[in-house]
Amino acid sequence: MHLTITALTASALALLLIILAIRTIQLRVRHRVPFGDQGHHPLTSAIRAHANLSEYAPTGILLVGLLEADGAGGPQLMVLAGGFVVTRVMNAIGLFNPPGPPTATRSLGIVGTLVVLLALALWLAARVIVRFG
């Protein structure tokens, strides 16, 4: 069984995670902050962007993988998986802004992520229910 869509999704998100980790490390070195953020807003943003991706990526990858392993695939899964990656990038970009209300980029990233996760979860649940229901 080849999980091509899952592999591409996981690879893209891993690359984004590495970029965000490097940015966090750079800011820690620049501000000489080994732990926490010591009130440096850019470091706070970097930490949250990295952590936020770490929080959501496993669920998205798992849902894509379970669907693909179950035989779902094709354009629908590619669009949802690609949408998940794009919305995660948007959210990360949106977190690197001055303090204040979320930007349009971050808002679209947040809402888009939740919509994609909901679609993936409902699709997977429907497949399981149809098979065993």
Salt bridges, closest charged atoms under 4 A:
GLU55 OE2 - ARG48 NH2 3.36
ASP70 OD2 - ARG127 NE 2.71
ASP70 OD1 - ARG131 NH2 2.87
